[in-house]
Amino acid sequence: MAKVAAGAIVAAEVVAGLADSSDDLLRPPGAGDEKDFLSKCIKCGRCIEACPYQALYAQTGAFGAGIGAPTLNVRNQACRMCEDMPCIPVCPTGALEKLETRNDIRMGLAVIDREHCIAIKGMRCEVCYRACPLIDRAITLDKRVRDNDYIHTVFEPIIDVDACTGCGLCVERCVVTDPCVPIKIVRDREDAIRQIEEEQAKEISSAYGASEGKWAPAGSY
């Protein structure tokens, strides 16, 4: 009996751990805190059906409250930030809260891997900047001559943490795939901002030096 009880406890812990993995997933516009969102979402699929770009799909491969909830894989299909945001009004429980304009969407925050971003390396690339629906607001370009290299110009994408909606179009359109896509959306904006502060401190000391391969949200200096 004791072995059965112990096994049940271990199984419960594993299930809880898998359920917590939903914290890393992106949710539709209007979704708030993960715990609050999942407590209201009934997995009816209406928001998924309402999305004209088929960006939303039901979460799979998880246990607990997260399974069946709407999520996005922005590398495959980002949120287009529709003017009328059709996914929100069809929600019957208020899990997706009404927003005044699409500028109020806060799905996450764009994060750039400075080691693998080719624009920071000195190659001419403006893809994420041009793809951004809030161009020159959520993403701007810091154009400068590369340190110790007077041939190549850096077109560094700068993310405005107050304007970025986390729609993921920058991720979808990024041309780099190997060894990784050097931009992603971090859902926890507070965590992303903490990373920004750390990276800014590194920038001051290293003068745009190498970032040791760590994920570093681009921010204003």
FITIKOL-335571 format. One record per residue (C-alpha): x, y, z; residue in three letters. Coordinates in steps of 0.5 Angstrom, whole numbers, plus 500, padded with zeros to 3 digits. Each point is the difference from the previous one (the first is absolute). Layout:
N
XYZala...
! end
This chain:
221
500500500met506505502ala503498493lys493502496val500507504ala507502499ala499498493gly494504499ala503506504ile506500494val495499495ala496506502ala507504501glu501498492val494502498val500507504ala507501497gly497499493leu494504501ala505506502asp503500493ser494504498ser503506503asp505500494asp494500494leu498506497leu492502501arg495503496pro499508500pro497502506gly502494505ala503502506gly504497506asp500492498glu497498506lys494505499asp500498493phe499493501leu495500506ser496504495lys501496493cys495494499ile504498494lys494501495cys504502494gly496506498arg506504500cys504495496ile494500495glu500508499ala507501499cys500501492pro507498500tyr500494503gln505502505ala497497506leu500493502tyr498495506ala506499504gln502493500thr505495504gly498503507ala496498506phe496504504gly496506499ala505502494gly498495495ile495502495gly501507501ala502505494pro507501499thr504503494leu507497497asn502507497val506497496arg494497496asn495505500gln500506504ala495504503cys498506494arg497504506met493501496cys497507501glu493497502asp504494504met494495499pro503495504cys498504506ile493501500pro498493498val503498507cys494498505pro503501506thr505506500gly506496500ala502505494leu499507503glu497505495lys506505498leu499507497glu505499495thr505495497arg505505503asn498497507asp501493498ile506497505arg501493498met507500502gly507504498leu505499494ala507498503val506500495ile506495501asp505505498arg505494499glu496498494his497506497cys503501493ile498507500ala504501507ile506496497lys500506494gly496496494met495505497arg493497503cys494504502glu495494499val497500508cys500508499tyr496500494arg495494502ala498504506cys493503500pro502505504leu507502496ile504506503asp496499507arg501493502ala506499496ile505505498thr507499497leu506503503asp505501494lys507501502arg507498497val502493503arg506500505asp507500497asn496498493asp499506496tyr498496494ile493497503his495504503thr495497506val493501499phe498498507glu493499502pro498503506ile493498504ile496505503asp498496507val494505500asp497499493ala502493498cys493496500thr504493500gly496498493cys506496498gly500503493leu508501501cys501493502val496497494glu504504495arg507500502cys504497495val505496505val499493502thr507497501asp502499506pro493503502cys495506499val503506503pro494503502ile494497504lys494503505ile501499507val493500503arg502503507asp501507499arg503501507glu505495499asp502503493ala501507503ile505497505arg504497495gln500506496ile503504506glu505494501glu502501492glu500508501gln505499506ala504495495lys500505494glu503506505ile506496502ser501496493ser498506495ala496495496tyr505494501gly498493500ala494498504ser503493501glu494497497gly495501505lys493503498trp500507500ala493504499pro502506496ala498507503gly502507500ser506502502tyr
! end
